[in-house]
């Protein structure tokens, strides 16, 4: 039997699977297939971008697969450097070319959305599924249950006469933490089929779901039920297995609030953090993957840090002890307007978020080995929520100005309009998003110019050396690259550098959300005039004079012949 998993990419409030990220979905599905008796050689994995590139043999796999599975769904809008989520037309084209059993699942079960688009209504997600089955709950559980009992798999006595049920006869259900504890390990081999391997970020799940009694009006995480914590041992074992298969880049990203992992219910608005559990988790990951290249996190609830500052401080110290620098704790602030907070059952007040920002800065703002601060907060704003007025935009702007004026650092500010999915209180009530569209765009531009730009100059001042920037895309004479990690900075390098290669860069300029850099150290005798002009601390005239003086025999020759040589000698090599 042959199974083909096509990754159309996912982007959820608490899960990212757009390259270079690899979400848990395909790995769990591969693990379920292995447990049902398929060998690694019978399980194939392709991304939608691989199909778009007409990779030899990809189309043939679609036609020959006995089971074809598509993973898709974007429940938050995003912009991506070199990847694009699957479209409804592509889904239909793939299914028409397939001859085997066809299943689609992932967050697409909540409705279909595209980049910058609105969620579509209906169980069918706006996609023609006449010949396919939509997994209405967990696709990995559906795939596992799709096999006839006793046909291969765990405890079957080695019977590999695999048979599939009629898909319409399979019940839809959520998988258990015990199942993904097994499948996360048995499916780890799939990473070797990722087109970015070995340079892909493995998104790790600690838990999903939300334990709050009343949920944020727009969030899809409550559809997964109450918080369902995975055992620390399962996550550590999964990392260990991924590491043995060559994984070196990890993000603990699949959870709504890492600080609440295995938190205790005290009857308050959020669980009480248990620092000992996070210490056990991080220590276990480091011991299992001793030479990992990246260990980052994603979501943190600012009200957890504000409500339990002592426990949160312990957790932050643990993270800084075991992680790699450049980490980001993404805070779902959503708004600074107290009326919008109340109308949408949001969590933290602006005062609480400010205290959480201060806490992370106090411990994490020190610069780490990769050139970025150890860990900084990121802020998420959502506009178009119920109760929003023109004053809401000013309140949000004033909050950001307060953070900037206080000398605190934010790694990134994410501003988006709400996407309202069926089943959420926001669905059908996003009038504010339409009404305030122009105000939203003007306000966003002001934040980018007046807050983002000076903040970025503060986070990575000119002359900062960033380590291990991967070159990813060419655009005319510019190479764009990023460090692998949470919310990596986009770096534009005015030269054509080899792709899929790492380089250190010197920061030489700042945009509103990206930076300009040049290779570090810059080989001055081989550098183009465009790169020399980017050297920090000198003007165009001095740069042209340096270019005209090439070649230089050694450091002393350079300093003797270049009047401003001392300013830049640390950024070059001769």
SEFIGU-868573 format. One record per residue (C-alpha): x, y, z; chain. Coordinates in steps of 0.001 Angstrom, whole numbers, plus 500000, padded with zeros to 6 digits. Example, Ala and Ser with C-alpha at 12.3 -4.5 7.8 and 13.67 -1.06 7.14 Angstrom:
% SEFIGU-868573
[[512300 495500 507800] "A"];
[[513670 498940 507140] "A"];
% end
This chain:
% SEFIGU-868573
[[500000 500000 500000] "A"];
[[501198 503501 499197] "A"];
[[500168 506599 501163] "A"];
[[500878 510169 500093] "A"];
[[500718 513100 502505] "A"];
[[500501 516510 500825] "A"];
[[501271 519439 503105] "A"];
[[499228 522466 502058] "A"];
[[500543 524277 505176] "A"];
[[498743 525402 508317] "A"];
[[498788 528615 510311] "A"];
[[496742 528684 513519] "A"];
[[496804 530819 516679] "A"];
[[498961 528125 518289] "A"];
[[500550 526189 515427] "A"];
[[502688 527094 512421] "A"];
[[503475 524779 509536] "A"];
[[504654 527065 506732] "A"];
[[508249 526434 505534] "A"];
[[510760 526432 507053] "A"];
[[508340 525210 509766] "A"];
[[507064 521640 509828] "A"];
[[503866 521282 511845] "A"];
[[503067 518146 513886] "A"];
[[500188 517148 511550] "A"];
[[502174 515288 508856] "A"];
[[504418 513644 511449] "A"];
[[501446 512412 513470] "A"];
[[499748 511080 510329] "A"];
[[502927 509281 509287] "A"];
[[503160 507792 512771] "A"];
[[499571 506568 512607] "A"];
[[500284 504946 509235] "A"];
[[503408 503269 510593] "A"];
[[501429 501912 513524] "A"];
[[498893 500488 511071] "A"];
[[501669 498570 509332] "A"];
[[502945 500707 506472] "A"];
[[506707 500836 506084] "A"];
[[508637 504095 505841] "A"];
[[509137 503419 502129] "A"];
[[505375 503253 501602] "A"];
[[504728 506675 503156] "A"];
[[505508 509675 500954] "A"];
[[505431 513366 501814] "A"];
[[505248 516366 499476] "A"];
[[504639 520049 500092] "A"];
[[502332 522012 497838] "A"];
[[505323 524053 496689] "A"];
[[507090 520859 495602] "A"];
[[504086 520057 493418] "A"];
[[504053 523584 491985] "A"];
[[507665 523147 490938] "A"];
[[506704 520080 488878] "A"];
[[509228 517945 490713] "A"];
[[509830 514748 488716] "A"];
[[507741 511850 489996] "A"];
[[505431 513977 492162] "A"];
[[502451 513749 489826] "A"];
[[502959 510022 489441] "A"];
[[502795 509601 493211] "A"];
[[499361 511256 493279] "A"];
[[497980 508840 490722] "A"];
[[499453 505729 492323] "A"];
[[498655 506452 495975] "A"];
[[496132 504110 497578] "A"];
[[495569 506798 500209] "A"];
[[496046 510516 499581] "A"];
[[495909 512939 502511] "A"];
[[495942 516732 502243] "A"];
[[496706 518889 505292] "A"];
[[495474 522484 505044] "A"];
[[493986 525432 506900] "A"];
[[494919 529002 507760] "A"];
[[492891 530354 510677] "A"];
[[495054 533455 511090] "A"];
[[496273 535629 508208] "A"];
[[499964 535646 507418] "A"];
[[502579 536768 504919] "A"];
[[505318 534337 504006] "A"];
[[508705 534840 502391] "A"];
[[508888 531884 500020] "A"];
[[505869 529688 500605] "A"];
[[502196 530020 499774] "A"];
[[499340 528020 501308] "A"];
[[497345 525656 499146] "A"];
[[494360 527131 497285] "A"];
[[490877 525614 496779] "A"];
[[491626 525196 493081] "A"];
[[494814 523269 493831] "A"];
[[492976 521001 496253] "A"];
[[490380 520153 493622] "A"];
[[493045 519588 490941] "A"];
[[494980 517182 493170] "A"];
[[491884 515213 494112] "A"];
[[490820 514918 490462] "A"];
[[494225 513399 489637] "A"];
[[494078 510909 492516] "A"];
[[492699 507377 492199] "A"];
[[492869 506162 495778] "A"];
[[490974 507112 498920] "A"];
[[491114 510907 499412] "A"];
[[491037 512658 502801] "A"];
[[491563 516299 503727] "A"];
[[491903 517718 507227] "A"];
[[493617 520035 509651] "A"];
[[492297 523478 510594] "A"];
[[490525 523589 507228] "A"];
[[487749 521724 509041] "A"];
[[486874 525046 510692] "A"];
[[486482 526838 507360] "A"];
[[488707 527808 504459] "A"];
[[490734 531000 504420] "A"];
[[493531 532308 502266] "A"];
[[496207 534912 502931] "A"];
[[494465 538118 503867] "A"];
[[491075 536545 503152] "A"];
[[487934 535910 505137] "A"];
[[486936 532559 506512] "A"];
[[484413 530695 504393] "A"];
[[481271 529303 505946] "A"];
[[480332 525673 506031] "A"];
[[481616 522245 506896] "A"];
[[482840 521815 503337] "A"];
[[485153 524814 503847] "A"];
[[484294 526345 500495] "A"];
[[486242 523605 498694] "A"];
[[484691 521090 496305] "A"];
[[484970 517756 498129] "A"];
[[482644 515592 496084] "A"];
[[485194 512787 495864] "A"];
[[487017 513350 499162] "A"];
[[486287 513137 502859] "A"];
[[486819 516036 505249] "A"];
[[488115 514885 508631] "A"];
[[485807 516871 510904] "A"];
[[487956 516368 513972] "A"];
[[491570 515123 514130] "A"];
[[492847 513961 510769] "A"];
[[495530 511738 512321] "A"];
[[492875 509855 514311] "A"];
[[490673 509578 511228] "A"];
[[493533 508111 509187] "A"];
[[494308 505601 511922] "A"];
[[490646 504536 512172] "A"];
[[490361 504302 508390] "A"];
[[492164 500943 508454] "A"];
[[490373 497675 509042] "A"];
[[491066 496316 512509] "A"];
[[493606 493512 512480] "A"];
[[495081 494646 509172] "A"];
[[498686 495170 510188] "A"];
[[499761 497484 512962] "A"];
[[500303 497322 516692] "A"];
[[499420 493989 518256] "A"];
[[498255 492491 514958] "A"];
[[500687 489627 514964] "A"];
[[502479 490894 511873] "A"];
[[499514 490648 509486] "A"];
[[500289 493217 506801] "A"];
[[497293 492532 504565] "A"];
[[496263 496179 504816] "A"];
[[492703 497167 503965] "A"];
[[490863 500480 504128] "A"];
[[487296 500961 505297] "A"];
[[484785 502980 503355] "A"];
[[485662 506537 504513] "A"];
[[482017 507440 505142] "A"];
[[481829 504628 507705] "A"];
[[484606 506061 509873] "A"];
[[483615 508042 512963] "A"];
[[485209 511436 513528] "A"];
[[487039 511892 516827] "A"];
[[489908 513633 518576] "A"];
[[493137 511724 519061] "A"];
[[494464 511099 522573] "A"];
[[497720 512325 524057] "A"];
[[498801 508679 524363] "A"];
[[498302 508189 520616] "A"];
[[500338 511212 519566] "A"];
[[502932 510209 522149] "A"];
[[503466 507123 519988] "A"];
[[502830 508695 516579] "A"];
[[505114 511656 517204] "A"];
[[508000 509215 517540] "A"];
[[507109 506694 514837] "A"];
[[506414 509519 512368] "A"];
[[509657 511383 513062] "A"];
[[511310 509855 509989] "A"];
[[509133 512063 507792] "A"];
[[511377 515064 508436] "A"];
[[513896 513557 506024] "A"];
[[511386 514037 503182] "A"];
[[510894 517741 503851] "A"];
[[512365 519866 501018] "A"];
[[514184 522074 503549] "A"];
[[515741 519131 505410] "A"];
[[517827 519411 507534] "A"];
[[517044 523118 507849] "A"];
[[513412 522894 508933] "A"];
[[511900 523940 512241] "A"];
[[510001 521187 514022] "A"];
[[506942 522613 515772] "A"];
[[506517 520779 519090] "A"];
[[503192 520367 520865] "A"];
[[502940 520537 524657] "A"];
[[499153 520842 524792] "A"];
[[496236 522305 522947] "A"];
[[492809 523580 523853] "A"];
[[491776 526238 526325] "A"];
[[490754 525747 529933] "A"];
[[488919 529063 530301] "A"];
[[485207 528970 530982] "A"];
[[484563 531929 528661] "A"];
[[486653 532157 525515] "A"];
[[487994 535025 523446] "A"];
[[485391 535923 520846] "A"];
[[487456 535144 517740] "A"];
[[489764 532319 518800] "A"];
[[489557 528833 517267] "A"];
[[491639 527129 519961] "A"];
[[488556 526337 522133] "A"];
[[487308 524041 519349] "A"];
[[489963 521588 520553] "A"];
[[488316 521410 523971] "A"];
[[489860 521880 527409] "A"];
[[493628 521951 527873] "A"];
[[495021 518471 527274] "A"];
[[498597 518383 528540] "A"];
[[501091 515958 527040] "A"];
[[503458 514139 529437] "A"];
[[506923 515683 529535] "A"];
[[508440 512270 528808] "A"];
[[506509 511961 525532] "A"];
[[507742 515326 524249] "A"];
[[511334 514594 525233] "A"];
[[511178 511187 523526] "A"];
[[509757 512787 520385] "A"];
[[512599 515326 520325] "A"];
[[515119 512541 520845] "A"];
[[513754 510592 517888] "A"];
[[513593 513668 515656] "A"];
[[517170 514459 516634] "A"];
[[518296 510956 515623] "A"];
[[516679 511607 512229] "A"];
[[518694 514796 511798] "A"];
[[516437 517481 513277] "A"];
[[518377 520350 514832] "A"];
[[515799 523163 514893] "A"];
[[512920 523086 517359] "A"];
[[510177 525406 518547] "A"];
[[507877 524670 521449] "A"];
[[505082 526397 519618] "A"];
[[501962 524288 519616] "A"];
[[500202 525586 522737] "A"];
[[498240 528724 523635] "A"];
[[500427 529520 526660] "A"];
[[503698 527727 527392] "A"];
[[503840 529167 530922] "A"];
[[500580 527350 531747] "A"];
[[501831 523937 530640] "A"];
[[500623 521523 533364] "A"];
[[499379 524542 535311] "A"];
[[497236 524007 538392] "A"];
[[493660 525274 538610] "A"];
[[493343 527628 541578] "A"];
[[489918 528963 540610] "A"];
[[491404 532135 539134] "A"];
[[491311 533404 535549] "A"];
[[494412 531426 534522] "A"];
[[496165 528282 535811] "A"];
[[499058 528710 538205] "A"];
[[502365 527921 536477] "A"];
[[504469 524998 537708] "A"];
[[508115 525998 537092] "A"];
[[509410 522524 537945] "A"];
[[507583 521032 534954] "A"];
[[509118 523539 532548] "A"];
[[512553 522871 534021] "A"];
[[512050 519147 533455] "A"];
[[510873 519744 529889] "A"];
[[513714 522047 528830] "A"];
[[516395 520028 530574] "A"];
[[515065 516856 528966] "A"];
[[515061 518402 525490] "A"];
[[518616 519641 525888] "A"];
[[519822 516261 527131] "A"];
[[518077 514485 524248] "A"];
[[519333 516899 521592] "A"];
[[522693 518099 522947] "A"];
[[523892 519735 519718] "A"];
[[520628 521331 518611] "A"];
[[520952 524591 516697] "A"];
[[517713 526314 517748] "A"];
[[515348 525863 520678] "A"];
[[512673 528553 520775] "A"];
[[509143 529018 522088] "A"];
[[506044 530818 520852] "A"];
[[502906 531711 522757] "A"];
[[502701 533081 526270] "A"];
[[499654 534581 527943] "A"];
[[500649 537964 529430] "A"];
[[498067 537648 532189] "A"];
[[499869 534527 533417] "A"];
[[503090 536493 533829] "A"];
[[501273 539430 535425] "A"];
[[499260 537245 537827] "A"];
[[502110 534936 538808] "A"];
[[505313 536993 538420] "A"];
[[507464 534859 540747] "A"];
[[506639 531569 539058] "A"];
[[506942 533206 535639] "A"];
[[510356 534594 536540] "A"];
[[511528 531082 537412] "A"];
[[510236 529805 534072] "A"];
[[511964 532610 532186] "A"];
[[515240 531776 533890] "A"];
[[514796 528144 532857] "A"];
[[514092 529129 529256] "A"];
[[517164 531369 529108] "A"];
[[519302 528626 530651] "A"];
[[518420 525992 528069] "A"];
[[517190 527769 524912] "A"];
[[519080 529492 522114] "A"];
[[519099 533280 521859] "A"];
[[516753 535258 519641] "A"];
[[513709 533697 521312] "A"];
[[510275 535361 521301] "A"];
[[507389 535100 523766] "A"];
[[504365 536055 521661] "A"];
[[501751 537861 523751] "A"];
[[498126 537827 522584] "A"];
[[497290 541320 523820] "A"];
[[494667 541957 521092] "A"];
[[493700 545455 522303] "A"];
[[494364 548147 524880] "A"];
[[490734 549290 524885] "A"];
[[488989 548096 528093] "A"];
[[485560 548180 526398] "A"];
[[486774 545881 523616] "A"];
[[488393 543602 526210] "A"];
[[485069 543252 528024] "A"];
[[482962 542848 524876] "A"];
[[485159 540037 523542] "A"];
[[485969 538198 526793] "A"];
[[489670 538918 526380] "A"];
[[492213 538240 529079] "A"];
[[494773 540860 529971] "A"];
[[494408 544592 530534] "A"];
[[496989 546946 529047] "A"];
[[498472 547425 532522] "A"];
[[498922 543665 532925] "A"];
[[500510 543349 529493] "A"];
[[502895 546178 530325] "A"];
[[503998 544371 533501] "A"];
[[504574 541184 531501] "A"];
[[506675 543102 528963] "A"];
[[508778 544558 531772] "A"];
[[509343 541116 533301] "A"];
[[510567 539573 530051] "A"];
[[512793 542570 529329] "A"];
[[514353 542506 532785] "A"];
[[515608 538964 532256] "A"];
[[515763 538531 528503] "A"];
[[516985 541798 526951] "A"];
[[520682 540903 527268] "A"];
[[522246 540159 523874] "A"];
[[522919 536512 523181] "A"];
[[525395 534547 521080] "A"];
[[523501 534857 517787] "A"];
[[523434 538680 517976] "A"];
[[519842 539039 519173] "A"];
[[518593 539527 522738] "A"];
[[518029 536261 524605] "A"];
[[514224 536531 524649] "A"];
[[511855 539408 524000] "A"];
[[508082 539811 523948] "A"];
[[506117 540005 520722] "A"];
[[502735 541729 520710] "A"];
[[499637 540662 518758] "A"];
[[496863 543184 518061] "A"];
[[493535 542190 516507] "A"];
[[491234 544821 515004] "A"];
[[487605 544617 513987] "A"];
[[486509 543117 517311] "A"];
[[483151 543848 518895] "A"];
[[482980 547241 520594] "A"];
[[485826 548747 518562] "A"];
[[485645 552513 517927] "A"];
[[488001 555110 516503] "A"];
[[489344 555605 520027] "A"];
[[490519 551988 520102] "A"];
[[493208 552733 517525] "A"];
[[494513 555670 519550] "A"];
[[494589 553578 522746] "A"];
[[496621 550891 521030] "A"];
[[499003 553446 519566] "A"];
[[499410 555179 522933] "A"];
[[500224 551852 524565] "A"];
[[502975 551144 522051] "A"];
[[504320 554661 522462] "A"];
[[504474 554080 526217] "A"];
[[506489 550902 525700] "A"];
[[508883 552712 523358] "A"];
[[509258 555706 525663] "A"];
[[509962 553395 528613] "A"];
[[513046 552007 526872] "A"];
[[511580 548508 526703] "A"];
[[512129 546176 523756] "A"];
[[509583 544366 521605] "A"];
[[510783 541876 519057] "A"];
[[507801 542385 516756] "A"];
[[504342 543966 516651] "A"];
[[501735 541958 514766] "A"];
[[498691 543957 513664] "A"];
[[495877 542167 511877] "A"];
[[492172 542333 511275] "A"];
[[489963 539687 512785] "A"];
[[489089 536535 510851] "A"];
[[485752 535291 512161] "A"];
[[485116 531560 511827] "A"];
[[481795 529735 512160] "A"];
[[481158 528724 515750] "A"];
[[482953 531706 517308] "A"];
[[481030 534619 518907] "A"];
[[482664 536943 516353] "A"];
[[481195 535144 513350] "A"];
[[478940 537482 511406] "A"];
[[479749 540375 513764] "A"];
[[482835 541853 512146] "A"];
[[481174 545098 511038] "A"];
[[483934 547131 512692] "A"];
[[486536 545536 510426] "A"];
[[484729 546927 507368] "A"];
[[483758 550228 508948] "A"];
[[487267 551075 510134] "A"];
[[489264 549727 507181] "A"];
[[490818 553084 506220] "A"];
[[491513 554017 509836] "A"];
[[493119 550606 510299] "A"];
[[495452 551061 507330] "A"];
[[496483 554591 508359] "A"];
[[497049 553522 511959] "A"];
[[499079 550496 510879] "A"];
[[501315 552685 508740] "A"];
[[501891 555064 511651] "A"];
[[502842 552174 513945] "A"];
[[505307 550873 511365] "A"];
[[506967 554289 510903] "A"];
[[506890 555682 514419] "A"];
[[507105 552573 516611] "A"];
[[508476 549636 514620] "A"];
[[511363 551507 513018] "A"];
[[512877 553044 516168] "A"];
[[512197 549814 518062] "A"];
[[514058 547765 515467] "A"];
[[517005 550155 515606] "A"];
[[517073 549553 519336] "A"];
[[516808 545754 519106] "A"];
[[519543 545414 516451] "A"];
[[521605 548623 516254] "A"];
[[523771 549329 513230] "A"];
[[526965 547311 513506] "A"];
[[525304 544355 515269] "A"];
[[526589 541020 513970] "A"];
[[523853 538429 513404] "A"];
[[525048 534840 513183] "A"];
[[523818 532084 510861] "A"];
[[521498 533928 508498] "A"];
[[520161 531490 505891] "A"];
[[519939 532889 502372] "A"];
[[516502 531959 501011] "A"];
[[515357 534118 498075] "A"];
[[516865 536172 495258] "A"];
[[515090 539322 494098] "A"];
[[517066 541086 491392] "A"];
[[520441 541942 492976] "A"];
[[519294 541363 496552] "A"];
[[519464 538159 498554] "A"];
[[516875 537847 501315] "A"];
[[517588 535638 504282] "A"];
[[516617 534936 507882] "A"];
[[517935 533217 510937] "A"];
[[515979 530072 511710] "A"];
[[513829 530746 514733] "A"];
[[510656 532307 516092] "A"];
[[509673 535396 514093] "A"];
[[513075 535775 512414] "A"];
[[514168 539152 511101] "A"];
[[514155 539519 507335] "A"];
[[517611 540560 506101] "A"];
[[518215 542087 502675] "A"];
[[521792 541669 501437] "A"];
[[522734 543733 498323] "A"];
[[524523 540830 496606] "A"];
[[523678 537537 494961] "A"];
[[524670 534920 497535] "A"];
[[524209 531126 497287] "A"];
[[520810 529989 498543] "A"];
[[520384 527447 501371] "A"];
[[523720 528582 502786] "A"];
[[524375 530288 506106] "A"];
[[526295 533523 506491] "A"];
[[526987 535932 509340] "A"];
[[525939 539494 508583] "A"];
[[526624 542997 509895] "A"];
[[523489 545116 510327] "A"];
[[523885 548248 508207] "A"];
[[520376 549673 507838] "A"];
[[516792 549427 509028] "A"];
[[513395 549286 507409] "A"];
[[510130 549260 509302] "A"];
[[510131 545473 509721] "A"];
[[513368 544335 508088] "A"];
[[517030 545180 508020] "A"];
[[519856 545544 505527] "A"];
[[523067 543651 506124] "A"];
[[526354 542680 504526] "A"];
[[528425 539510 504987] "A"];
[[530553 539492 508116] "A"];
[[533451 539839 507899] "A"];
[[533312 541478 504480] "A"];
[[536194 540316 502231] "A"];
[[537133 543827 501216] "A"];
[[539308 542955 498237] "A"];
[[536513 540917 496620] "A"];
[[533546 543055 497706] "A"];
[[531379 544931 495227] "A"];
[[531031 548728 495522] "A"];
[[527389 548158 496602] "A"];
[[528492 546122 499617] "A"];
[[531297 548516 500522] "A"];
[[528824 551420 500507] "A"];
[[526808 549554 503155] "A"];
[[529684 549446 505661] "A"];
[[528512 551175 508863] "A"];
[[529876 554540 509899] "A"];
[[531130 555868 506548] "A"];
[[529605 557889 503742] "A"];
[[529299 557291 500009] "A"];
[[532457 559250 499173] "A"];
[[534618 557320 501649] "A"];
[[533150 553999 500449] "A"];
[[533952 554806 496814] "A"];
[[537494 555746 497839] "A"];
[[537896 552384 499595] "A"];
[[536628 550558 496499] "A"];
[[539054 552479 494286] "A"];
[[541974 551488 496526] "A"];
[[541447 547712 496150] "A"];
[[543491 545552 496601] "A"];
[[544895 545981 500118] "A"];
[[547827 543796 501124] "A"];
[[547022 543506 504827] "A"];
[[545381 545193 507803] "A"];
[[548200 547721 508217] "A"];
[[548040 548674 504546] "A"];
[[544298 549239 504827] "A"];
[[544575 551429 507925] "A"];
[[547423 553434 506401] "A"];
[[545542 554177 503170] "A"];
[[541972 554608 504476] "A"];
[[541399 557665 506662] "A"];
[[538286 556214 508310] "A"];
[[539672 552681 508437] "A"];
[[539455 552348 512223] "A"];
[[535656 552724 512030] "A"];
[[535193 549656 509860] "A"];
[[538247 547461 510356] "A"];
[[536311 545146 512709] "A"];
[[533709 544460 509979] "A"];
[[536099 543413 507202] "A"];
[[538752 540853 506381] "A"];
[[541758 541248 504133] "A"];
% end
